[in-house]
């Protein structure tokens, strides 16, 4: 935020990637802005009504996109947006553009990767306080760890989640620990944690984001905050290097009228005219990009800022920590976004050139094996509670805007034999917890079932 005394003008801006959120409300005689929606809600200066259009979008995508939020009267400053405010009114809005297209890089070598990534990570490691790494075991956190070791030989700390009943190869961790001089702090995440942490997560997240990785990330942040104030994370790597499995079928993506999510897979009749991204499909289709680059761009302006970075910010800030994302960087974007698609996806692997780099530089690490990340087995855990859910969820009044009680009951019952329905049920579960705590002001103490039973 900048204020010009001479011109009596306020300038509000957000970085182009949307690393930190920023919201505002319009009131008589001015606007009020905050990095937290909760603080604007608590002022009670505007009606906190839920936007049905945005709730529908949330149920489909697990987050809300663009300028609009889950509340009709609370607005989001978009990534890269600059607002000029004068005399209490928004006079102008300017949206920054991503770096322009450069020549496609048909070949890149280890030196190119080494130089560009090392520079970014080196800058992000500058700190007056101790930092740690959130280590998922995936390509991005391994890449960051590799360069952290190149930059500094000091002892480092990493935090890793072990999901209950999921096997972990401790021999690999031991080799990593020895080679990179890093101490691993392993944290267990159980089925009980899943239901117990839901109310706390719903309270802290501000606007509902049904990314189940939020739950173990909160537990990581709680543990790490006892010794560290800064966490280095790998967000942005999938968008930059072409890592998502869905990118392999990017040529199908723009044949659809809208990106299909959880609600569409339920095959429920909905008014799809309400499902319109502000970064609309026509705009993306007209960009001078390849199909894969268009898909990556879509995620850069929607999925990354509205899901992943919100998750990271809220989880860490809840415990007084700062999150740093060295793979989200303008120079890195310019260097790697326009790398030839065949280097990003090759032989069935996303992030191919990054995997190849790690494979060549870390002899014991299999960069081409399947990586798990912070994956929670919701497809195992949620069906176990289907009977409880079918008793309680139909009583939630806000859900009646889209579902009949019988539909919710049938949805809960179907989870034992229709896996695709579990995702939309998870969205209903998370939104219910968020609504009960943030709108109905229920006490967040207890597990999910305590909250919705009251």
Buried (B, 14 or more C-beta within 10 A) or exposed (E): EEEEEEEEBBBBBBBBBBBBBBBBBBEEEBBBBBBBBBEBBEEEBBEBEBBEBBBBBBBBBBBBBBEBBBBBBBBBBBBBBBBBBBEEEBEEEEEBEBBEEEEEBEEBEEEBBBEBBBBBBBEBBEEEEEBBBBBBBBBBBBBBBBBBBBEEEEEBBBBBBBBBEEEBEEEBBEBBBEBBBBEBBBBEBBBEBBBBBBBBBBBBBBBBBBBBBBBBBBBBBBBBBEEBBBBBBBBBBBBBBBBBEEBBEBEEBBEEEBBBBBBBBBEEEBEBEBBBBBBEBEEBEEEEBBBBBBBBBBBBBBBBBBBBBBBBBBBBBBBEBBBBBBBBBEEBBBBBBBBBBEBBBBEEBBBBBBBBBBEEBBEEBEBBEEBBBBBBBBEEBBBEBBEBBBBBBBEBEBBEEBBEBEBBBEBBBBBEEEEEBBBBBBBBBBBBBBBBBBBEEBEBEBBBBBBBEE
